[in-house]
């Protein structure tokens, strides 16, 4: 396992070394958000890889974060302008072919007027929304200043967070790569299988108990054991008489031949 990871690192090193590493990270985040190319260009993954190479000493963590944030902000605003300039008219003319009616466009306008800020901010962390949400914000004619405010805030948190995440992954790799041997991986697989197996067994037992309780609850009253049936439905011979003591106190009320039983 370790030689495979090392070969991948060496293969990507020429492309993710300074200065081209910063260019690739910035371009990837720009393309992911400007033209909705998130499936083709995985910007978030490349930011994490950039942070990983920063831990290896090939890049600067600060500049990786800057490249990610700048690329994301520029890409978001280009996507917003495309949606505002061309997307609205296109959907008004051809939207019915895509099941987008004028009523749905109006609902989108109302939604972005009420919830556009948090949609732009939180959408930064959701892959599909990150690729298409900014185009939709432009289509809905969300105010650009409000869009820019929330976009910058989300992009900064997203860019720095993913760069730091990649840096921490690199630190963990350097710490644990000595254990990436067949024996170490075998032990890891066994531990994972044991943990997953115990969780599966516990859930299975819990599901069996729930099924048993549900079957008892759905069983007709006449078919239930007498101990589980309400007192009102027991045979009259088994019901306690009015005023008759029940339990240990009933011993004092027992009669033999019509007389109280002797102590």
N, C-alpha and C positions, 0 to 999 in steps of 0.2 A: 504493500500500500504506500509506504513512504517513498520508494523510488518513483512510483507513478505520479504522486503529487509533486515531487521535485522536478520531474520532467515537464509537467504542465507549467510550473513556475518559470522554468528556464525557457520554455517555448514562448511564453507571453512577455518575458522580460524586455526584449527589444521594443515592444509596442507600448509598454507601460512604464518606461523609464523617462525621466525628464529630458526634454520638455514635452515630448509627444504624449506622454501619459495624461498630462493636464488637458491637452487638446482633445484627446479621445473621450475623456470623462465629460468635458463640457459639451462637446458635439453630441454625444449620446443623449445627455439629458435634454438638450435643445430639440433634437429630432423626435424624441419620445413624446414631447408635449406640444410641439408646434404643429405637426401634421398627423398626430395620432399614430405614430409608428412604434408604439410600445411593444407590439408583438415581434416586430422585426429588429428593433434596436432596444435592448433591455437596459435602459439608462440606470435604473436603481441597482441592478447587478453590477454594472461597471463602476458605480460609485463605491460599492462595497469592496470590489476588487482593488480599486485605487487605494482605499484605506489599508487593505492588506499589504500592498506593495510599499506603502508608506512605512509600515512596521518593519519591512525588510530593508528599509533604507534607500529604496529606489526613488521615492517621491517624498514630498513634504505633506504631512497631514493637513496643515493649514491651507495650503494651496489646492489640495484635492477638494476640500470643503468649499473653497471659494469658487473653483471651477464648476462644481456641482450646483451651487446656488445661482451663479450667474447664468449658466446654461439653462437651468430650470425656469428662472424668471423671464429670460428672453423668449424661451420657447412658449411659455404660457401666454405671454402677451401677443406673440405672433399668432398663436392659435385663436386667441380672443378676437384679434382684429380680422382674421379670416372669417370667423363665424359672424361677426358684426357686419362686415362689408359684403360678403358674398353668401353666407349661409342662410340668412333670413330670406332673401329674395328667392334663392333656390328652393327652399322648403315651401314658400308660399306658392310657387309655380308648380312644383313637382312633388310636394309632400304627400299628396293623397296616394301616390304610387308606393310610398314607403309607410303607409298607414299613419301619416302625421297630418291630422286635420287642423284647420284654423282654430278649432276649440282647444285642441291639445297644445298648440303654440301659445294660446292665451293663458292656459294653465301653467305652462312653463314660465311665462313672463311673471305671473303672480307669484310663483314659487321662488324665483330668483329675487324678486323684490322683497320677499319676506325672509327667505333663508339663504340668499346667495352668498353672504359672507362666510357662514360656517360651512357651506357646501364647498366653496373654493378652498378653505383652509383644510378641512378634513379630507376632501377629495384628493389632496396631494399624497395621502398615505394609502389610497385604494387604487390598485393598478388600472382597472378599466376607467374609473372616473378620472384618474390622472391623465389618461390619454385622450379622453373625449370631453370631459367636463368643462374644460376651458373654452372649447369651441361652442358648447351649448350656452355658456355664460355670455358669449358674444352674440349668439343667435337671439337670446332673450333680452338683449340690449341692457344688460346690467351696467350700472354706472361705472366708468373706467376707474375713477379714483378709489372707489370702494373695492373694486376688484383688485387693484394694485396693492392696496393696504393688506388685504387678507392673503393675497398671493405671495407677497414678500415674506410675511410672517411664516406661512406654511413652508415655503421653499427653504428658508434659513434653518428651520427646525429639521426638515427632512434631509437637507444636504449635510449638515453637521452630524446629525444622528447616524446616517448611513456610513459616512466616512469614519466616524469613531467606531461603529460596529465592525467594519472591515479591519480597522487597526487592532481591535481586541481579538478578533479571530486570528489575525497574524501572530499576536502575542501568545495565544493559546496553542497555535500550531507549533511555534518554536519551543514551547514548554513541554508539549506532549508528543512531539514527533519521534522521540526516542522509544516510545511505547507502541509505535505503529509497526509492529512485527506480527507475523502469523499467530504467535502465542497470545500477544496482547489483544489482537483483534478477536481471536477466538473467545477469550475471557469476556470481552465486551459484548459479543453476541450472546453468550450464555447468560450474562447478567440481564441483558435486555429481554431475552426470551423468558427468563424467570419472572421478571417484573410484569411483563405483559400477560404471562400465564396466570399469575396469582390474581391480577385484576380481572381477567376473563372469568376465572373460577368464582370469584366473589360476586360478580355481576350475574353469573348463571344461577348461583344459589339464591340470590335475592329475587331474580325473576321467577324461580320455582316457588318461592314462598308467596310471592304476590299472586301467582296463578292459583295456588292452593286456597288462599284467603278469598279470592274472587269466586272460586267454585263453591265454597261454603256459603258465601253471601248470596249467590244466585240459586242455591238449592231450595226447593219448596219446603215450607215449614214442616209439613207432614213427614218429609223424608229425613229431617235432621235428627241426630241423636237427642234423646230426651233431655240430656244435660244441657244442650245448647238451645232448647226451645223455651220460649217465654212461659212463665208459671201459669198464665191464663189458658194456655193451650195444652197443659198436661192433663192426663186422665184424672177424673174427680177423686179416685181412690188415693192418688198420690199427692193431692193438694192438702196443705195443712188446714184444719178446721179453724173457724173464727175463734179467736181467743186462745187457741192452743199454742203452747210454747214450742219454739223450734230450736234445736241445737241441744247443748248440754243441759239447759234448764228444763227440758222436757222430761227428764228422768223423775223429777219430783211429782209430775202429774200422772205418771203411769198408775193404773189400777189393776188389781188382781181380784177377781170375783166381786167387782163393784166396790172394793175397799182400796184406799191408798196403799201403795207398795211400801213395805217396811224399809227403813234405811239400812 
